[in-house]
Amino acid sequence: MIDPTSPPAVGVLDQGAELTFPPGFRWGAATAAYQIEGAAAEGGRTPSIWDTFSHAEGRTVAGHTGDVACDHYHRMPDDVRLMADLGLKSYRFSVSWPRVQPGGSGAANAEGLDFYQRLVDELLGRGIEPWLTLYHWDLPQPLEDAGGWPARDTAARFADYAQLVGDALGDRVRYWTTLNEPWCSAFLGYGSGAHAPGRSDGADAVRAGHHLMLGHGLAVQALRASRPDARLGLTVNLYPVTPASDSPADADAARRIDGLANRFFLDPVLRGSYPTDLRADLASVTDFGHVRDGDLEIISTPLDLVGINYYSRHVVAGPVEGEAPQAYWRAPTCWPGSEEVRFVTRGVPVTDMNWEIDAPGLVETLERVHREYTDLPLYVTENGSAFVDAVVDGRVDDVDRLAYFDSHLRAAHAAIGAGVPLRGYFAWSLMDNFEWAWGYTKRFGMVHVDYDSQARIPKSSARWYAEVIRRNGLAAQ
Ligand code: FCB
């Protein structure tokens, strides 16, 4: 007899030879405002830290900026039609803070809000569930000038902004993500300086991480009070962290990086405390004096769901004199207090970002969050890969990207079979876009964008994904 309280075994979800996902599984794609919208100085929008950063000398590859990006601001109805053609059930987008609240405080900008109202109406009109992210890294520049995320007041400004967006869109948007990947905002923005605002100070990065979470908690409280029916969560980018060998030094390196990359956010948000070992690792960087009484209660305000972005795994080793590989976000300054840890490459296939392709890591990550932290519904709010694409006779046959999606969806399915309450999956990204410090040189889209003509071409992966959505599953291998 099947015990209805026990999680379904993989076989229960299989119909025939196919891998079928549970009914109602939310299939989507994701984007972010600064990466696609363009129209940087239109409709009352003022600069964010990403405008300032990308316009500064030498910060992005070839000096690329998001001034025009995919011109989505002007092409939005066509882009929503494209989503409908692909059969998307859900679309995760972010709201540009400086578009709807220029300067980051005070009254709403009606013209900016109008863009998102029209977007939401277009989506709903085509049967696509809007999934709104409040903060995907575009802090209004005046808030950075006042101290940015290392300053406590920024958390309060964020809660006000959340309230403002909630008031405008809460009647039609059910799913809300407060922050996208606070690790990147804190440790790339204020630690390594690879991302806006480009500052490099370990203590500031740690403070920024705390105030981001504080802003998240305050925003959840504000939205919960005004929109009791909203489904609220945040999105963290998580990595399995594996020691390069079974030596104690490598095990300690893995513990440290897991602390900074994963537990720094998971523990306060889902357990209401910072890990003791993380505090000890950071002792030379900060005394945590920025954490005030009551903060952790706010930060751990109950949620309805957790969003997880998954791309790759970290393999790490303890220090070896004279060796400290530095690559993009793995630069030692990303890891305050653990600068000596080495990131090891194993020689397995990588994407165009040089990120190792590791689908089993997705199962590990989802199972870990469920086992160690929460019974809440989980969503993969981003997963995808950059590869070099070629347009041949008007087609883009992106076999590598398609294989990446396929292997990670099989992993997602296996996680469900193992009892993880995974309720949806958002491919990153709907279309090629401004990949932050890499500008337009890295393509993650299922839809190809010609940045001169702004023509969109659905790649093979997009057509394949449409079929996955249609059958709510994957063909047998
Ligand atoms: C994530 C970001 C997203 C995109 C992908 C490739 O870290 O959330 O905006 O850049 O990586």
Residues whose N, C-alpha, C, O or C-beta is under 5 A from the ligand:
A	BS01	FCB	A32 E181
